[in-house]
Amino acid sequence: MHSLGHQVQFCEGLDNSGPFPLGFRSSRLTVRQMADLISCIDEYGTRHGVEWTDPAMMAERSAAA
């Protein structure tokens, strides 16, 4: 969300289960903004060696190569 210009704040859960995000919700993104967010996630994962298994993403990546 931060990469799209939205400020996100994290707070500790009451049950000490770890941090959770507060602030702008991804459900409020436009279709274009969500597509940009997915592209950011894909780029980050690919850069860090994630092996994607979603057939649609694999087909898209193959077509772009």
N, CA, C and O atoms as a Maestro MAE file, in Angstrom:
{
 s_m_m2io_version
 :::
 2.0.0
}

f_m_ct {
 s_m_title
 :::
 protein
 m_atom[260] {
  # First column is atom index #
  i_m_mmod_type
  r_m_x_coord
  r_m_y_coord
  r_m_z_coord
  i_m_residue_number
  s_m_chain_name
  s_m_pdb_residue_name
  s_m_pdb_atom_name
  i_m_atomic_number
  :::
  1 25 0.829 -1.185 0.000 1 A "MET " " N  " 7
  2 3 0.000 0.000 0.000 1 A "MET " " CA " 6
  3 2 0.880 1.258 0.000 1 A "MET " " C  " 6
  4 15 0.561 2.258 -0.642 1 A "MET " " O  " 8
  5 25 1.984 1.181 0.729 2 A "HIS " " N  " 7
  6 3 2.871 2.334 0.796 2 A "HIS " " CA " 6
  7 2 3.425 2.679 -0.576 2 A "HIS " " C  " 6
  8 15 3.592 3.852 -0.906 2 A "HIS " " O  " 8
  9 25 3.713 1.644 -1.384 3 A "SER " " N  " 7
  10 3 4.261 1.899 -2.713 3 A "SER " " CA " 6
  11 2 3.267 2.618 -3.617 3 A "SER " " C  " 6
  12 15 3.663 3.212 -4.620 3 A "SER " " O  " 8
  13 25 1.970 2.569 -3.272 4 A "LEU " " N  " 7
  14 3 0.948 3.278 -4.037 4 A "LEU " " CA " 6
  15 2 0.636 4.655 -3.452 4 A "LEU " " C  " 6
  16 15 -0.247 5.361 -3.941 4 A "LEU " " O  " 8
  17 25 1.369 5.029 -2.402 5 A "GLY " " N  " 7
  18 3 1.192 6.348 -1.818 5 A "GLY " " CA " 6
  19 2 0.208 6.414 -0.659 5 A "GLY " " C  " 6
  20 15 -0.184 7.503 -0.240 5 A "GLY " " O  " 8
  21 25 -0.196 5.252 -0.133 6 A "HIS " " N  " 7
  22 3 -1.121 5.232 1.001 6 A "HIS " " CA " 6
  23 2 -0.345 4.981 2.287 6 A "HIS " " C  " 6
  24 15 0.547 4.135 2.338 6 A "HIS " " O  " 8
  25 25 -0.700 5.724 3.311 7 A "GLN " " N  " 7
  26 3 -0.029 5.546 4.594 7 A "GLN " " CA " 6
  27 2 -0.685 4.398 5.347 7 A "GLN " " C  " 6
  28 15 -1.907 4.351 5.495 7 A "GLN " " O  " 8
  29 25 0.142 3.476 5.820 8 A "VAL " " N  " 7
  30 3 -0.340 2.335 6.579 8 A "VAL " " CA " 6
  31 2 0.389 2.323 7.910 8 A "VAL " " C  " 6
  32 15 1.605 2.505 7.968 8 A "VAL " " O  " 8
  33 25 -0.354 2.112 8.959 9 A "GLN " " N  " 7
  34 3 0.208 2.085 10.307 9 A "GLN " " CA " 6
  35 2 -0.049 0.689 10.873 9 A "GLN " " C  " 6
  36 15 -1.098 0.102 10.609 9 A "GLN " " O  " 8
  37 25 0.886 0.156 11.642 10 A "PHE " " N  " 7
  38 3 0.721 -1.162 12.245 10 A "PHE " " CA " 6
  39 2 0.599 -1.034 13.749 10 A "PHE " " C  " 6
  40 15 1.319 -0.258 14.377 10 A "PHE " " O  " 8
  41 25 -0.325 -1.804 14.329 11 A "CYS " " N  " 7
  42 3 -0.532 -1.836 15.771 11 A "CYS " " CA " 6
  43 2 -0.437 -3.280 16.254 11 A "CYS " " C  " 6
  44 15 -0.723 -4.213 15.503 11 A "CYS " " O  " 8
  45 25 -0.040 -3.455 17.492 12 A "GLU " " N  " 7
  46 3 0.051 -4.782 18.084 12 A "GLU " " CA " 6
  47 2 -1.351 -5.262 18.455 12 A "GLU " " C  " 6
  48 15 -2.151 -4.498 18.996 12 A "GLU " " O  " 8
  49 25 -1.641 -6.517 18.164 13 A "GLY " " N  " 7
  50 3 -2.936 -7.095 18.501 13 A "GLY " " CA " 6
  51 2 -3.102 -7.235 20.012 13 A "GLY " " C  " 6
  52 15 -2.116 -7.385 20.733 13 A "GLY " " O  " 8
  53 25 -4.333 -7.187 20.489 14 A "LEU " " N  " 7
  54 3 -4.597 -7.307 21.923 14 A "LEU " " CA " 6
  55 2 -4.201 -8.666 22.481 14 A "LEU " " C  " 6
  56 15 -3.892 -8.792 23.666 14 A "LEU " " O  " 8
  57 25 -4.213 -9.678 21.629 15 A "ASP " " N  " 7
  58 3 -3.875 -11.030 22.078 15 A "ASP " " CA " 6
  59 2 -2.412 -11.390 21.788 15 A "ASP " " C  " 6
  60 15 -2.039 -12.562 21.803 15 A "ASP " " O  " 8
  61 25 -1.598 -10.375 21.528 16 A "ASN " " N  " 7
  62 3 -0.176 -10.557 21.213 16 A "ASN " " CA " 6
  63 2 0.055 -11.483 20.022 16 A "ASN " " C  " 6
  64 15 1.061 -12.190 19.972 16 A "ASN " " O  " 8
  65 25 -0.865 -11.482 19.071 17 A "SER " " N  " 7
  66 3 -0.732 -12.330 17.895 17 A "SER " " CA " 6
  67 2 0.130 -11.697 16.812 17 A "SER " " C  " 6
  68 15 0.333 -12.291 15.754 17 A "SER " " O  " 8
  69 25 0.628 -10.516 17.066 18 A "GLY " " N  " 7
  70 3 1.475 -9.842 16.095 18 A "GLY " " CA " 6
  71 2 0.824 -8.574 15.582 18 A "GLY " " C  " 6
  72 15 -0.326 -8.276 15.904 18 A "GLY " " O  " 8
  73 25 1.573 -7.830 14.778 19 A "PRO " " N  " 7
  74 3 1.050 -6.560 14.264 19 A "PRO " " CA " 6
  75 2 -0.008 -6.760 13.193 19 A "PRO " " C  " 6
  76 15 -0.012 -7.757 12.471 19 A "PRO " " O  " 8
  77 25 -0.902 -5.789 13.110 20 A "PHE " " N  " 7
  78 3 -1.909 -5.778 12.051 20 A "PHE " " CA " 6
  79 2 -2.006 -4.359 11.513 20 A "PHE " " C  " 6
  80 15 -1.786 -3.399 12.251 20 A "PHE " " O  " 8
  81 25 -2.337 -4.218 10.216 21 A "PRO " " N  " 7
  82 3 -2.359 -2.894 9.596 21 A "PRO " " CA " 6
  83 2 -3.629 -2.107 9.929 21 A "PRO " " C  " 6
  84 15 -4.725 -2.662 10.019 21 A "PRO " " O  " 8
  85 25 -3.447 -0.816 10.105 22 A "LEU " " N  " 7
  86 3 -4.550 0.129 10.274 22 A "LEU " " CA " 6
  87 2 -4.453 1.172 9.176 22 A "LEU " " C  " 6
  88 15 -3.374 1.418 8.638 22 A "LEU " " O  " 8
  89 25 -5.557 1.772 8.851 23 A "GLY " " N  " 7
  90 3 -5.533 2.847 7.862 23 A "GLY " " CA " 6
  91 2 -6.265 2.462 6.600 23 A "GLY " " C  " 6
  92 15 -7.288 1.778 6.641 23 A "GLY " " O  " 8
  93 25 -5.730 2.908 5.473 24 A "PHE " " N  " 7
  94 3 -6.373 2.689 4.181 24 A "PHE " " CA " 6
  95 2 -6.471 1.199 3.885 24 A "PHE " " C  " 6
  96 15 -5.512 0.456 4.094 24 A "PHE " " O  " 8
  97 25 -7.632 0.762 3.397 25 A "ARG " " N  " 7
  98 3 -7.868 -0.651 3.096 25 A "ARG " " CA " 6
  99 2 -7.764 -0.910 1.609 25 A "ARG " " C  " 6
  100 15 -8.175 -0.091 0.787 25 A "ARG " " O  " 8
  101 25 -7.203 -2.071 1.274 26 A "SER " " N  " 7
  102 3 -7.066 -2.416 -0.139 26 A "SER " " CA " 6
  103 2 -8.433 -2.590 -0.798 26 A "SER " " C  " 6
  104 15 -8.541 -2.466 -2.018 26 A "SER " " O  " 8
  105 25 -9.472 -2.873 -0.025 27 A "SER " " N  " 7
  106 3 -10.815 -3.027 -0.606 27 A "SER " " CA " 6
  107 2 -11.350 -1.699 -1.148 27 A "SER " " C  " 6
  108 15 -12.338 -1.688 -1.881 27 A "SER " " O  " 8
  109 25 -10.718 -0.602 -0.802 28 A "ARG " " N  " 7
  110 3 -11.137 0.713 -1.300 28 A "ARG " " CA " 6
  111 2 -10.372 1.149 -2.547 28 A "ARG " " C  " 6
  112 15 -10.600 2.239 -3.073 28 A "ARG " " O  " 8
  113 25 -9.462 0.291 -3.018 29 A "LEU " " N  " 7
  114 3 -8.701 0.635 -4.216 29 A "LEU " " CA " 6
  115 2 -9.573 0.525 -5.456 29 A "LEU " " C  " 6
  116 15 -10.513 -0.270 -5.504 29 A "LEU " " O  " 8
  117 25 -9.252 1.324 -6.447 30 A "THR " " N  " 7
  118 3 -9.906 1.181 -7.748 30 A "THR " " CA " 6
  119 2 -9.319 -0.058 -8.431 30 A "THR " " C  " 6
  120 15 -8.322 -0.614 -7.970 30 A "THR " " O  " 8
  121 25 -9.933 -0.476 -9.511 31 A "VAL " " N  " 7
  122 3 -9.417 -1.625 -10.259 31 A "VAL " " CA " 6
  123 2 -7.986 -1.354 -10.712 31 A "VAL " " C  " 6
  124 15 -7.119 -2.220 -10.595 31 A "VAL " " O  " 8
  125 25 -7.743 -0.170 -11.222 32 A "ARG " " N  " 7
  126 3 -6.396 0.197 -11.688 32 A "ARG " " CA " 6
  127 2 -5.394 0.172 -10.536 32 A "ARG " " C  " 6
  128 15 -4.285 -0.338 -10.695 32 A "ARG " " O  " 8
  129 25 -5.775 0.721 -9.374 33 A "GLN " " N  " 7
  130 3 -4.879 0.726 -8.225 33 A "GLN " " CA " 6
  131 2 -4.584 -0.696 -7.745 33 A "GLN " " C  " 6
  132 15 -3.454 -0.998 -7.363 33 A "GLN " " O  " 8
  133 25 -5.590 -1.569 -7.763 34 A "MET " " N  " 7
  134 3 -5.379 -2.953 -7.352 34 A "MET " " CA " 6
  135 2 -4.440 -3.650 -8.330 34 A "MET " " C  " 6
  136 15 -3.574 -4.421 -7.917 34 A "MET " " O  " 8
  137 25 -4.607 -3.383 -9.621 35 A "ALA " " N  " 7
  138 3 -3.711 -3.960 -10.621 35 A "ALA " " CA " 6
  139 2 -2.269 -3.497 -10.374 35 A "ALA " " C  " 6
  140 15 -1.333 -4.289 -10.487 35 A "ALA " " O  " 8
  141 25 -2.094 -2.216 -10.036 36 A "ASP " " N  " 7
  142 3 -0.762 -1.691 -9.718 36 A "ASP " " CA " 6
  143 2 -0.193 -2.368 -8.475 36 A "ASP " " C  " 6
  144 15 0.995 -2.690 -8.434 36 A "ASP " " O  " 8
  145 25 -1.031 -2.587 -7.459 37 A "LEU " " N  " 7
  146 3 -0.585 -3.243 -6.233 37 A "LEU " " CA " 6
  147 2 -0.140 -4.681 -6.534 37 A "LEU " " C  " 6
  148 15 0.902 -5.124 -6.051 37 A "LEU " " O  " 8
  149 25 -0.922 -5.395 -7.324 38 A "ILE " " N  " 7
  150 3 -0.563 -6.768 -7.691 38 A "ILE " " CA " 6
  151 2 0.754 -6.780 -8.468 38 A "ILE " " C  " 6
  152 15 1.584 -7.669 -8.275 38 A "ILE " " O  " 8
  153 25 0.942 -5.802 -9.340 39 A "SER " " N  " 7
  154 3 2.202 -5.704 -10.083 39 A "SER " " CA " 6
  155 2 3.381 -5.470 -9.143 39 A "SER " " C  " 6
  156 15 4.449 -6.053 -9.331 39 A "SER " " O  " 8
  157 25 3.193 -4.625 -8.138 40 A "CYS " " N  " 7
  158 3 4.249 -4.373 -7.147 40 A "CYS " " CA " 6
  159 2 4.577 -5.646 -6.371 40 A "CYS " " C  " 6
  160 15 5.746 -5.954 -6.140 40 A "CYS " " O  " 8
  161 25 3.545 -6.383 -5.969 41 A "ILE " " N  " 7
  162 3 3.744 -7.627 -5.224 41 A "ILE " " CA " 6
  163 2 4.480 -8.637 -6.097 41 A "ILE " " C  " 6
  164 15 5.409 -9.300 -5.637 41 A "ILE " " O  " 8
  165 25 4.064 -8.754 -7.358 42 A "ASP " " N  " 7
  166 3 4.700 -9.684 -8.287 42 A "ASP " " CA " 6
  167 2 6.172 -9.337 -8.483 42 A "ASP " " C  " 6
  168 15 7.034 -10.214 -8.432 42 A "ASP " " O  " 8
  169 25 6.453 -8.067 -8.706 43 A "GLU " " N  " 7
  170 3 7.833 -7.628 -8.918 43 A "GLU " " CA " 6
  171 2 8.679 -7.899 -7.686 43 A "GLU " " C  " 6
  172 15 9.801 -8.391 -7.806 43 A "GLU " " O  " 8
  173 25 8.168 -7.590 -6.514 44 A "TYR " " N  " 7
  174 3 8.908 -7.810 -5.263 44 A "TYR " " CA " 6
  175 2 9.198 -9.298 -5.070 44 A "TYR " " C  " 6
  176 15 10.327 -9.678 -4.757 44 A "TYR " " O  " 8
  177 25 8.185 -10.132 -5.256 45 A "GLY " " N  " 7
  178 3 8.365 -11.563 -5.084 45 A "GLY " " CA " 6
  179 2 9.359 -12.142 -6.073 45 A "GLY " " C  " 6
  180 15 10.211 -12.950 -5.705 45 A "GLY " " O  " 8
  181 25 9.250 -11.730 -7.324 46 A "THR " " N  " 7
  182 3 10.166 -12.215 -8.347 46 A "THR " " CA " 6
  183 2 11.603 -11.809 -8.030 46 A "THR " " C  " 6
  184 15 12.531 -12.603 -8.183 46 A "THR " " O  " 8
  185 25 11.774 -10.572 -7.588 47 A "ARG " " N  " 7
  186 3 13.103 -10.070 -7.229 47 A "ARG " " CA " 6
  187 2 13.697 -10.841 -6.055 47 A "ARG " " C  " 6
  188 15 14.917 -10.941 -5.929 47 A "ARG " " O  " 8
  189 25 12.829 -11.390 -5.188 48 A "HIS " " N  " 7
  190 3 13.291 -12.121 -4.005 48 A "HIS " " CA " 6
  191 2 13.185 -13.639 -4.165 48 A "HIS " " C  " 6
  192 15 13.214 -14.372 -3.176 48 A "HIS " " O  " 8
  193 25 13.064 -14.104 -5.396 49 A "GLY " " N  " 7
  194 3 13.135 -15.527 -5.664 49 A "GLY " " CA " 6
  195 2 11.877 -16.337 -5.399 49 A "GLY " " C  " 6
  196 15 11.951 -17.560 -5.280 49 A "GLY " " O  " 8
  197 25 10.726 -15.685 -5.304 50 A "VAL " " N  " 7
  198 3 9.480 -16.425 -5.110 50 A "VAL " " CA " 6
  199 2 9.151 -17.170 -6.396 50 A "VAL " " C  " 6
  200 15 9.212 -16.596 -7.484 50 A "VAL " " O  " 8
  201 25 8.806 -18.438 -6.274 51 A "GLU " " N  " 7
  202 3 8.394 -19.216 -7.431 51 A "GLU " " CA " 6
  203 2 6.879 -19.202 -7.486 51 A "GLU " " C  " 6
  204 15 6.217 -19.921 -6.737 51 A "GLU " " O  " 8
  205 25 6.325 -18.378 -8.378 52 A "TRP " " N  " 7
  206 3 4.880 -18.223 -8.491 52 A "TRP " " CA " 6
  207 2 4.273 -19.487 -9.097 52 A "TRP " " C  " 6
  208 15 4.854 -20.107 -9.987 52 A "TRP " " O  " 8
  209 25 3.104 -19.852 -8.603 53 A "THR " " N  " 7
  210 3 2.453 -21.061 -9.102 53 A "THR " " CA " 6
  211 2 1.099 -20.783 -9.749 53 A "THR " " C  " 6
  212 15 0.461 -21.708 -10.252 53 A "THR " " O  " 8
  213 25 0.653 -19.543 -9.748 54 A "ASP " " N  " 7
  214 3 -0.616 -19.195 -10.380 54 A "ASP " " CA " 6
  215 2 -0.458 -19.301 -11.894 54 A "ASP " " C  " 6
  216 15 0.341 -18.568 -12.476 54 A "ASP " " O  " 8
  217 25 -1.197 -20.192 -12.542 55 A "PRO " " N  " 7
  218 3 -1.036 -20.380 -13.992 55 A "PRO " " CA " 6
  219 2 -1.209 -19.100 -14.803 55 A "PRO " " C  " 6
  220 15 -0.509 -18.903 -15.796 55 A "PRO " " O  " 8
  221 25 -2.126 -18.230 -14.398 56 A "ALA " " N  " 7
  222 3 -2.342 -16.993 -15.149 56 A "ALA " " CA " 6
  223 2 -1.106 -16.104 -15.094 56 A "ALA " " C  " 6
  224 15 -0.720 -15.514 -16.103 56 A "ALA " " O  " 8
  225 25 -0.484 -16.006 -13.923 57 A "MET " " N  " 7
  226 3 0.713 -15.175 -13.791 57 A "MET " " CA " 6
  227 2 1.877 -15.799 -14.562 57 A "MET " " C  " 6
  228 15 2.672 -15.085 -15.173 57 A "MET " " O  " 8
  229 25 1.977 -17.117 -14.535 58 A "MET " " N  " 7
  230 3 3.058 -17.786 -15.258 58 A "MET " " CA " 6
  231 2 2.904 -17.575 -16.757 58 A "MET " " C  " 6
  232 15 3.892 -17.351 -17.457 58 A "MET " " O  " 8
  233 25 1.672 -17.643 -17.257 59 A "ALA " " N  " 7
  234 3 1.418 -17.433 -18.678 59 A "ALA " " CA " 6
  235 2 1.740 -15.996 -19.071 59 A "ALA " " C  " 6
  236 15 2.324 -15.746 -20.126 59 A "ALA " " O  " 8
  237 25 1.352 -15.052 -18.212 60 A "GLU " " N  " 7
  238 3 1.622 -13.637 -18.491 60 A "GLU " " CA " 6
  239 2 3.119 -13.376 -18.535 60 A "GLU " " C  " 6
  240 15 3.599 -12.662 -19.416 60 A "GLU " " O  " 8
  241 25 3.859 -13.948 -17.594 61 A "ARG " " N  " 7
  242 3 5.295 -13.744 -17.538 61 A "ARG " " CA " 6
  243 2 5.962 -14.359 -18.778 61 A "ARG " " C  " 6
  244 15 6.889 -13.774 -19.339 61 A "ARG " " O  " 8
  245 25 5.491 -15.536 -19.202 62 A "SER " " N  " 7
  246 3 6.043 -16.187 -20.386 62 A "SER " " CA " 6
  247 2 5.791 -15.357 -21.643 62 A "SER " " C  " 6
  248 15 6.654 -15.266 -22.515 62 A "SER " " O  " 8
  249 25 4.609 -14.755 -21.733 63 A "ALA " " N  " 7
  250 3 4.261 -13.941 -22.898 63 A "ALA " " CA " 6
  251 2 5.108 -12.676 -22.959 63 A "ALA " " C  " 6
  252 15 5.438 -12.197 -24.044 63 A "ALA " " O  " 8
  253 25 5.464 -12.130 -21.784 64 A "ALA " " N  " 7
  254 3 6.245 -10.892 -21.730 64 A "ALA " " CA " 6
  255 2 7.725 -11.144 -22.032 64 A "ALA " " C  " 6
  256 15 8.435 -10.228 -22.446 64 A "ALA " " O  " 8
  257 25 8.183 -12.352 -21.832 65 A "ALA " " N  " 7
  258 3 9.613 -12.667 -22.012 65 A "ALA " " CA " 6
  259 2 10.026 -12.811 -23.441 65 A "ALA " " C  " 6
  260 15 11.196 -13.074 -23.723 65 A "ALA " " O  " 8
  :::
 }
 m_bond[259] {
  # First column is bond index #
  i_m_from
  i_m_to
  i_m_order
  :::
  1 1 2 1
  2 2 3 1
  3 3 4 2
  4 3 5 1
  5 5 6 1
  6 6 7 1
  7 7 8 2
  8 7 9 1
  9 9 10 1
  10 10 11 1
  11 11 12 2
  12 11 13 1
  13 13 14 1
  14 14 15 1
  15 15 16 2
  16 15 17 1
  17 17 18 1
  18 18 19 1
  19 19 20 2
  20 19 21 1
  21 21 22 1
  22 22 23 1
  23 23 24 2
  24 23 25 1
  25 25 26 1
  26 26 27 1
  27 27 28 2
  28 27 29 1
  29 29 30 1
  30 30 31 1
  31 31 32 2
  32 31 33 1
  33 33 34 1
  34 34 35 1
  35 35 36 2
  36 35 37 1
  37 37 38 1
  38 38 39 1
  39 39 40 2
  40 39 41 1
  41 41 42 1
  42 42 43 1
  43 43 44 2
  44 43 45 1
  45 45 46 1
  46 46 47 1
  47 47 48 2
  48 47 49 1
  49 49 50 1
  50 50 51 1
  51 51 52 2
  52 51 53 1
  53 53 54 1
  54 54 55 1
  55 55 56 2
  56 55 57 1
  57 57 58 1
  58 58 59 1
  59 59 60 2
  60 59 61 1
  61 61 62 1
  62 62 63 1
  63 63 64 2
  64 63 65 1
  65 65 66 1
  66 66 67 1
  67 67 68 2
  68 67 69 1
  69 69 70 1
  70 70 71 1
  71 71 72 2
  72 71 73 1
  73 73 74 1
  74 74 75 1
  75 75 76 2
  76 75 77 1
  77 77 78 1
  78 78 79 1
  79 79 80 2
  80 79 81 1
  81 81 82 1
  82 82 83 1
  83 83 84 2
  84 83 85 1
  85 85 86 1
  86 86 87 1
  87 87 88 2
  88 87 89 1
  89 89 90 1
  90 90 91 1
  91 91 92 2
  92 91 93 1
  93 93 94 1
  94 94 95 1
  95 95 96 2
  96 95 97 1
  97 97 98 1
  98 98 99 1
  99 99 100 2
  100 99 101 1
  101 101 102 1
  102 102 103 1
  103 103 104 2
  104 103 105 1
  105 105 106 1
  106 106 107 1
  107 107 108 2
  108 107 109 1
  109 109 110 1
  110 110 111 1
  111 111 112 2
  112 111 113 1
  113 113 114 1
  114 114 115 1
  115 115 116 2
  116 115 117 1
  117 117 118 1
  118 118 119 1
  119 119 120 2
  120 119 121 1
  121 121 122 1
  122 122 123 1
  123 123 124 2
  124 123 125 1
  125 125 126 1
  126 126 127 1
  127 127 128 2
  128 127 129 1
  129 129 130 1
  130 130 131 1
  131 131 132 2
  132 131 133 1
  133 133 134 1
  134 134 135 1
  135 135 136 2
  136 135 137 1
  137 137 138 1
  138 138 139 1
  139 139 140 2
  140 139 141 1
  141 141 142 1
  142 142 143 1
  143 143 144 2
  144 143 145 1
  145 145 146 1
  146 146 147 1
  147 147 148 2
  148 147 149 1
  149 149 150 1
  150 150 151 1
  151 151 152 2
  152 151 153 1
  153 153 154 1
  154 154 155 1
  155 155 156 2
  156 155 157 1
  157 157 158 1
  158 158 159 1
  159 159 160 2
  160 159 161 1
  161 161 162 1
  162 162 163 1
  163 163 164 2
  164 163 165 1
  165 165 166 1
  166 166 167 1
  167 167 168 2
  168 167 169 1
  169 169 170 1
  170 170 171 1
  171 171 172 2
  172 171 173 1
  173 173 174 1
  174 174 175 1
  175 175 176 2
  176 175 177 1
  177 177 178 1
  178 178 179 1
  179 179 180 2
  180 179 181 1
  181 181 182 1
  182 182 183 1
  183 183 184 2
  184 183 185 1
  185 185 186 1
  186 186 187 1
  187 187 188 2
  188 187 189 1
  189 189 190 1
  190 190 191 1
  191 191 192 2
  192 191 193 1
  193 193 194 1
  194 194 195 1
  195 195 196 2
  196 195 197 1
  197 197 198 1
  198 198 199 1
  199 199 200 2
  200 199 201 1
  201 201 202 1
  202 202 203 1
  203 203 204 2
  204 203 205 1
  205 205 206 1
  206 206 207 1
  207 207 208 2
  208 207 209 1
  209 209 210 1
  210 210 211 1
  211 211 212 2
  212 211 213 1
  213 213 214 1
  214 214 215 1
  215 215 216 2
  216 215 217 1
  217 217 218 1
  218 218 219 1
  219 219 220 2
  220 219 221 1
  221 221 222 1
  222 222 223 1
  223 223 224 2
  224 223 225 1
  225 225 226 1
  226 226 227 1
  227 227 228 2
  228 227 229 1
  229 229 230 1
  230 230 231 1
  231 231 232 2
  232 231 233 1
  233 233 234 1
  234 234 235 1
  235 235 236 2
  236 235 237 1
  237 237 238 1
  238 238 239 1
  239 239 240 2
  240 239 241 1
  241 241 242 1
  242 242 243 1
  243 243 244 2
  244 243 245 1
  245 245 246 1
  246 246 247 1
  247 247 248 2
  248 247 249 1
  249 249 250 1
  250 250 251 1
  251 251 252 2
  252 251 253 1
  253 253 254 1
  254 254 255 1
  255 255 256 2
  256 255 257 1
  257 257 258 1
  258 258 259 1
  259 259 260 2
  :::
 }
}
